[in-house]
Amino acid sequence: MNSTIKFVIALFLALIMDALDFVGGFLPVVGDVADIIGIVFLFPLIGKYALLGGAEFIPFIDFLPFFTFSVIVWKMRGGQ
């Protein structure tokens, strides 16, 4: 798959996951399930960088857009 297409798909998924986490993340179980789903869906696209989304499990900073950050870091590091 072309890396530009992977980037667009991964960024779209990351933005959706971060929005869902921001809206529903204050409910502990819903937020954690959304984080796990986000990591599972992003891992085939961006590899180990999807694990940066694991920072969503840290209390009080889980509203920050870590999934979007992980996709951008992947692309800046030459994401293939």
Phi and psi in degrees as GROMACS dihedral restraints (atoms count N, CA, C in turn):
[ dihedral_restraints ]
;  ai    aj    ak    al  type     phi  dphi    fc
    3     4     5     6     1   -60.6    20    10
    4     5     6     7     1   138.4    20    10
    6     7     8     9     1   -66.5    20    10
    7     8     9    10     1   -28.6    20    10
    9    10    11    12     1   -68.3    20    10
   10    11    12    13     1   -40.5    20    10
   12    13    14    15     1   -65.9    20    10
   13    14    15    16     1   -42.2    20    10
   15    16    17    18     1   -60.4    20    10
   16    17    18    19     1   -41.0    20    10
   18    19    20    21     1   -63.8    20    10
   19    20    21    22     1   -45.3    20    10
   21    22    23    24     1   -63.7    20    10
   22    23    24    25     1   -45.0    20    10
   24    25    26    27     1   -64.3    20    10
   25    26    27    28     1   -45.9    20    10
   27    28    29    30     1   -64.2    20    10
   28    29    30    31     1   -40.7    20    10
   30    31    32    33     1   -66.5    20    10
   31    32    33    34     1   -40.3    20    10
   33    34    35    36     1   -61.0    20    10
   34    35    36    37     1   -47.6    20    10
   36    37    38    39     1   -62.2    20    10
   37    38    39    40     1   -41.6    20    10
   39    40    41    42     1   -64.7    20    10
   40    41    42    43     1   -41.8    20    10
   42    43    44    45     1   -64.4    20    10
   43    44    45    46     1   -39.7    20    10
   45    46    47    48     1   -65.1    20    10
   46    47    48    49     1   -45.0    20    10
   48    49    50    51     1   -64.7    20    10
   49    50    51    52     1   -40.1    20    10
   51    52    53    54     1   -67.1    20    10
   52    53    54    55     1   -37.3    20    10
   54    55    56    57     1   -65.8    20    10
   55    56    57    58     1   -44.0    20    10
   57    58    59    60     1   -63.8    20    10
   58    59    60    61     1   -39.4    20    10
   60    61    62    63     1   -67.4    20    10
   61    62    63    64     1   -35.2    20    10
   63    64    65    66     1   -69.3    20    10
   64    65    66    67     1   -39.4    20    10
   66    67    68    69     1   -79.7    20    10
   67    68    69    70     1   -49.4    20    10
   69    70    71    72     1  -103.7    20    10
   70    71    72    73     1     4.3    20    10
   72    73    74    75     1   -72.5    20    10
   73    74    75    76     1   -12.1    20    10
   75    76    77    78     1   -79.9    20    10
   76    77    78    79     1   -12.2    20    10
   78    79    80    81     1   -91.6    20    10
   79    80    81    82     1   114.2    20    10
   81    82    83    84     1   -52.5    20    10
   82    83    84    85     1   -47.8    20    10
   84    85    86    87     1   -71.2    20    10
   85    86    87    88     1   -42.6    20    10
   87    88    89    90     1   -64.0    20    10
   88    89    90    91     1   -44.4    20    10
   90    91    92    93     1   -63.8    20    10
   91    92    93    94     1   -42.5    20    10
   93    94    95    96     1   -67.9    20    10
   94    95    96    97     1   -39.6    20    10
   96    97    98    99     1   -64.9    20    10
   97    98    99   100     1   -41.2    20    10
   99   100   101   102     1   -63.3    20    10
  100   101   102   103     1   -37.3    20    10
  102   103   104   105     1   -66.0    20    10
  103   104   105   106     1   -42.9    20    10
  105   106   107   108     1   -64.2    20    10
  106   107   108   109     1   -43.2    20    10
  108   109   110   111     1   -62.2    20    10
  109   110   111   112     1   -41.0    20    10
  111   112   113   114     1   -60.9    20    10
  112   113   114   115     1   -44.0    20    10
  114   115   116   117     1   -64.7    20    10
  115   116   117   118     1   -42.6    20    10
  117   118   119   120     1   -63.4    20    10
  118   119   120   121     1   -41.8    20    10
  120   121   122   123     1   -75.8    20    10
  121   122   123   124     1   -32.0    20    10
  123   124   125   126     1   -83.0    20    10
  124   125   126   127     1   -25.3    20    10
  126   127   128   129     1   -58.5    20    10
  127   128   129   130     1   -43.7    20    10
  129   130   131   132     1   -65.4    20    10
  130   131   132   133     1   -22.3    20    10
  132   133   134   135     1   -88.7    20    10
  133   134   135   136     1   -44.8    20    10
  135   136   137   138     1  -118.6    20    10
  136   137   138   139     1     3.3    20    10
  138   139   140   141     1    68.1    20    10
  139   140   141   142     1  -139.7    20    10
  141   142   143   144     1   -61.0    20    10
  142   143   144   145     1   -20.2    20    10
  144   145   146   147     1   -66.7    20    10
  145   146   147   148     1   -21.1    20    10
  147   148   149   150     1   -64.1    20    10
  148   149   150   151     1   -25.1    20    10
  150   151   152   153     1   -68.5    20    10
  151   152   153   154     1   -16.2    20    10
  153   154   155   156     1   -62.0    20    10
  154   155   156   157     1   -24.6    20    10
  156   157   158   159     1   -64.9    20    10
  157   158   159   160     1   -14.2    20    10
  159   160   161   162     1   -63.4    20    10
  160   161   162   163     1   -17.4    20    10
  162   163   164   165     1   -65.9    20    10
  163   164   165   166     1   -14.8    20    10
  165   166   167   168     1   -65.4    20    10
  166   167   168   169     1   -16.0    20    10
  168   169   170   171     1   -83.5    20    10
  169   170   171   172     1    -8.2    20    10
  171   172   173   174     1   -81.3    20    10
  172   173   174   175     1   123.5    20    10
  174   175   176   177     1   -60.8    20    10
  175   176   177   178     1   147.4    20    10
  177   178   179   180     1    73.7    20    10
  178   179   180   181     1    -7.9    20    10
  180   181   182   183     1  -121.5    20    10
  181   182   183   184     1     7.6    20    10
  183   184   185   186     1   -74.0    20    10
  184   185   186   187     1    -4.6    20    10
  186   187   188   189     1   -88.4    20    10
  187   188   189   190     1    -8.8    20    10
  189   190   191   192     1   -75.5    20    10
  190   191   192   193     1   150.5    20    10
  192   193   194   195     1   -80.9    20    10
  193   194   195   196     1    69.5    20    10
  195   196   197   198     1   -69.2    20    10
  196   197   198   199     1   -31.6    20    10
  198   199   200   201     1   -66.9    20    10
  199   200   201   202     1   -43.9    20    10
  201   202   203   204     1   -63.8    20    10
  202   203   204   205     1   -41.3    20    10
  204   205   206   207     1   -59.6    20    10
  205   206   207   208     1   -42.1    20    10
  207   208   209   210     1   -65.9    20    10
  208   209   210   211     1   -37.5    20    10
  210   211   212   213     1   -67.3    20    10
  211   212   213   214     1   -41.7    20    10
  213   214   215   216     1   -66.3    20    10
  214   215   216   217     1   -41.1    20    10
  216   217   218   219     1   -63.0    20    10
  217   218   219   220     1   -42.3    20    10
  219   220   221   222     1   -57.1    20    10
  220   221   222   223     1   -46.8    20    10
  222   223   224   225     1   -67.3    20    10
  223   224   225   226     1   -40.4    20    10
  225   226   227   228     1   -67.0    20    10
  226   227   228   229     1   -28.4    20    10
  228   229   230   231     1   -85.5    20    10
  229   230   231   232     1    11.6    20    10
  231   232   233   234     1    88.4    20    10
  232   233   234   235     1    35.9    20    10
  234   235   236   237     1   -47.2    20    10
  235   236   237   238     1   124.4    20    10
